[in-house]
Amino acid sequence: MRLLLIVLVALVGLIQYPLWMGKGGWFRVWELQEQVSKQRETNDSLRARNAALQAEVNDLATGTEAIEERARGELGMMKDGEVFVHILPPGAAIPVKPPEPPKSGAKPAARPASPLTR
């Protein structure tokens, strides 16, 4: 009787092995589900990025506001008649442009007044 019990337990173990550890077993399925969920998260973030880039392309192709915004932000361009005001943070040093050396044969130009003294 004892031998029969041992044989039956061994057979159940052999039958269960492919279910848990085999090629299509539970552990492999769980691992693949984790990979799929990570890939879905990556795909969602890339879809959002692509949608934002597509909206920017459409805006650049059809409107002038995006082009103007880029020209102002990236190139520092201004419209005619606009005045550029740069506000420095407290305690920041005021950048001073060094005077240019006079060209040969030319009179030195009068130095304009500092914007801070006006």
Disulfide bonds with the S-S distance in Angstrom:
none
